[in-house]
Every structure is written in structure tokens, then in C-alpha cells.
């Protein structure tokens, strides 16, 4: 287990294949996000899953971004399993989908300005519409699809900056979303930026989330594969993750 300093406090984390994952609950995560917004400075939040950690092992830039993030939440049963193998119990899964939902509720209460970037044209907008209905008063100030090349990152960042978001949700997939956040944080100037993968697809209704029983069995990866066989390349990374964990002696 590792303890790293965060501001005036400390982060309780577990090191999984060289990546520090914070031992946090959803409530602790939300409390950290509120503190980040209040600080007035940009913060990066990573929702780490097994696939992301495997990608990081062949991408030094991404590896460094995760370990320099202000908060890394355990997103996925693979992370919880890997921590247990090291003798560390993670309190719960804190996924990007659930963070997005809870922050929208928080926005309705606190007035936080939210921006959704990512997914196919129209998806982020539809997700925003549905979340505004679910959380009346949720302050989503803008949306944009994620179909643009890296060469246009600064242009897109300036579009987002014009809306003055407190919290930016980026659904471009790992590691693209984290690299976008890192490259443009000085332009966007959001207090919190979070990579949330395919969350907009879920809230728009394009992708159905696994039933509660499948989530409890930690088989969401199988559910996603059934609904979308193109996810096989991502699923193939899970055995590699397990093998790396079993071989790890750090």
C-alpha cells in the first residue's frame, strides 16, 4: 500500500502494476471533487480499470498521467481483485458512469457548471437532456461530440472554455481522453476534468447498462461484449492484466 500527499492531507492508495489507485468510496470521491472545485485550480481525475492499466504499460505518457492525477478511482472488478491479491481491500467500485450521475445530482444542488465532451454526434447532447430530466436543475452548460482529430484539440478546448465549466467530463476512451485533458487544461481551465469512457452512450440510451445482478457478479465486461462484439479487443486485455498481476512481486 502507498500513501501519497494531496494538499494538506494524504492519499490512501494501493499500487497495482505500478499505478497508484486511491482507496476511496463514492462519497469520498464526491467530497474530493467539491474540494477541487473550491480550490480554484485544475485537477485531473482518472477512473482506472484493468484495460487502462494494461494500456498504460505500453504507453509511458499515459502511465505518467495516471500517476500524476489528483485522484484515481477503482473502476472495475479487475482492480478490486488485483488489490485483494495484494492483501488490500478496496471499499467499493467508483466508476465513471456513477460519478457522472452523482455529479449531475450535485450540480442541481450546488449549481456546478458541467460540460460533456465525447461520443458520436448527438449522443452527449441526448445524454445531457436525459440527465437534466433525471436531476432537475442540473447545470449542463454545453456538449460536443468526440469526432475530431488530435490536431483540433486546441480549437475544441477554446469552444469548451467559452462556457466556463467547473467540471469537464470527457468520453473519448483511454488514453485519448486523459491526453486531451492534459494537453488542454491550461485553455479549458475547468476545476475538475474526468475521463468517463462510454458513459454518454449509457445515459443517452444507446448502450444498455448491465442489470444490477450482473454488476453484483462483476460480469459487466461480459454483458458489454454480448451487446457489442467489437469490444473484444478491450476484453482481450483482461487476461493479460490478470497474468501481469499474478506475476507481480512488487
N, C-alpha and C positions, 0 to 999 in steps of 0.2 A: 504493500500500500504506500502511496506517496501523499505528502502534504505539501501543497504549494501556496504561496502567499497571494491573496487577492485584496488589494486595497489595504484596509486596516485589519482585515480578518485573514482566515486561512481556508483553503480548499481541501476538502477531504476527498481524495481520489484514489482510484486503483489503476495501475499501469497494465494495459493489455497490449501485448506485442509492441511495446514502446510508446503507446498512445495513452495519455492520461485521461481517464473518464471519471467525471465527478459523481460521487455517491450522493445523489440528490433525489428528493421526491418532487412531484409536480408542484406542490405548494411552495417548496423551497425555490424551485426554478422561477415561479411567478414572482416571488419576493425579490429574487436577484434581478429579474427584468425591470421591476419597478425601481430598484436602486440604480440600475444602469441608466434608465430614462432620467431619473432625478439628477444624476451626476453631470449631465450636460456634455459628455464625451462619447464618441463612437465605441461600440462594443460588438464583438463577433461571438455568436452562439452557434455551436455545431451540434447537430443531433447525430451521434455516432452509431452506426450499425456495423455488422460484420463485413458487409460488402465494402463499405467505406474504408475500413481499416486495411482490408486486402489491397484496395486501390492505392492507399497511402504508401504501402510498402514498395510500390514500383514508381511512385511519384514523390520525390523528395520535397518539392514545393508544397504539395498538398499535405504531406506529413508535417512539415513545419507549421503550416497554417493551423492544423488541428491543435498542435501543442502550444501554439501561441494564442489560441482562442480564450476568451474571458470565461466561457462556460461550455462544457462538453457533456451533454446529457446521454444516458444509456438508452439508445433507441433500438430495441430488438432483443429477442430471446437469446441470440448468439452471444451478445455482450454479457447478459446476465449469467449465462452458462460459463463463459470464459472467466468471469470474475469469481464464480463459485469454485472453479478449478484451482484458483489461486488462494482459496480459503477466505474470500471476501464476499459478503452478501450485499447485493445492491437492493435498496429498498423497494424499487419499482421501476417499470419501464416508463421513460419520459420521451414520447415520440413527437415528431414534428407535427403530425396531424392533430394530436391532442393539445399541444402547445398553441397551435393556431386557433383552435376552437376556444380554449380558455382565455387567450389574449383578446379575442373578439368580445367575449363577455366582459373582460376587464376594461376594454375600450369604451363599452357602453356605460360603464360606471365612472371611469376616470377621464374619459374624453381623449385618450391617446389616439393620435393620428396614424393610421395604418396604410401601407401600400403593398399591393400584391403584384409581383413580377414573375412571369413564367407560364409554362404550359402552352398548348396550342391556342391560336387566335380564338377569342371569345370565352375560353374556359375560366381564366382568372376573373373575368367580369361576371360570369354566371355564378361562380363560387362566392363572389362578393355579394351579389344580390341575395343569394340564399342565406348567407351568414347575417346579412342585415335583417332579414326576416326572423331568423332564429334568435338573434341578440339585438333587440330593438334599441336603437341609439348607437350601435357600433359605428365608429367613425372611420370608415374606409375612404381615404381621400383620392385614391387612384389605382388603376390596374393597367397592366400591359402584358402582352403575350411574350413568350420567350424565344420566338423565332427570329433571332438576329445573330450575326457573326460577332466574334470577339472584337473585331476591328471597330464595331459600333458601340462598344461598351461605354465610352465617354459620352456619346450622344444620348444614349438611353439614360445614363446616370444623371445628366442635366435635366432631362424630362422629369425624372423622379424628384430631383432636388427642388424643382419648381413647386411641388406640392407640400414641401416641408414636413415629411413624415417623421414621427417619433420612432416607429418600428417598421422595418422593411422585411417582408417575407419574400424569399427568393426560391422559386421552384424550377431550377434548371438542371437538377441532378448533380450528384457528386462526380468529380470535383469542380465542375464548371461553376456552380453557384457560389462556392466559397472563394474561388479565384476572382469571380466578378466582384464580390463584396470587398475583398482585399484591395483590388485594383482601383475601385471607385469610391471607397469610403470617404476620402477627402473631398469628393464632389457632392455625393448624396448627403453626407453629414447627418444621417439618422443616428439616434442614440443607441439603437439596437438593430442588428441585421442578423437574420436567421435563415439558414438553408432548410427548406422543408420538402424537397423532392417532389413527389407526386401528390401532395396534399390538395392542390387546387382541383385535380381530377376527381378526388374523393368528394369534396364539398360541392362540386358542380353537378355531381351525379353521373359523370362519365364513367367512373370506376366505382364499383360497389366495395365497401369495406367488409372485411370478413365478419361473420356473425360472432357474437360475444363468446360462444363456446369455442370457436376456432381460435380466437385471441387468447382465451384462457389456456388452451392446449399448446400455445406458442407455435401455431402452424399457419400463420398469416402468409408466410412465404409460399406455401403450397397452394393456398387459396388464390393468391395473385397469379401464380403460374397457370392455374386452371383457366382463369379469366383471360389471361393474356400470355399465350405461349412464347411470345417474343421476349419475355422476361427471363428466358432460360439462361442467357449469358450472365445475368446477375445471380441467378440461383446457383450456377456452376461455381461461383466464388465461395459458397458456403462450405463445401468440403475442404477447400484449400484453407479457409480460415480455421476450421476445426483441427486440421493437421498441424498448422503453424502453432496453434495454442498447445496442442498435446506435446509438441517438440520443444516448446519454450521452457527454458530453465532459469529465466531471469527473475 
